[in-house]
Every structure is written in C-alpha cells, then in structure tokens.
Amino acid sequence: MTTATVTSKGQITIPANVRAELKVGPGDRVEFIKVSDGHWEVLAAVEEVSRLRGIVEAKRVVGIEEMDSAIRQKAGR
C-alpha cells in the first residue's frame, strides 16, 4: 500500500510510483471521485485531445455568421 501525509495546509504529495502510473506531472490535474462512504478514487484528469476525435458527429456545417446569429438570438438580442 502506498501512503502520503496530509500537511497542515491540507496538501499531499502524490508518491512517485502513483504519479508514474497515473502519468501525471507538474501542472496536471487529478480528480477525486467518491465511490462510497469513506472510499474515494483518484483519477488523472488528463486526456490526449486526439482521443476526443469522433465523439461528436456534425450533422451539418455551420458558418461563423450563423453561430453568431444563434448566440444573439438565444441571448435575447
């Protein structure tokens, strides 16, 4: 089991072996997800942007003018 100590400011240092497995480094973010009472998961909040390709399918191409118009309409202008 890998452990870390909480400082007086509520901070912890993620142990090197955990950082390596999560593939996180300075400036990266991690998420704390509550699994059940008293049990949490720590996940790396980093994804390669290229992995997002294809998750949204465009039904039609929209120009910037049409986007601006839709934004103004929704904003009530």
Buried (B, 14 or more C-beta within 10 A) or exposed (E): EEEEEEEEEEEEEBEEEBBEEBEBEEEEEBEEEEEEEEEEEEEBEBEEEEEEEEEEEEEEEEEEEEEEEEEEEEEEE
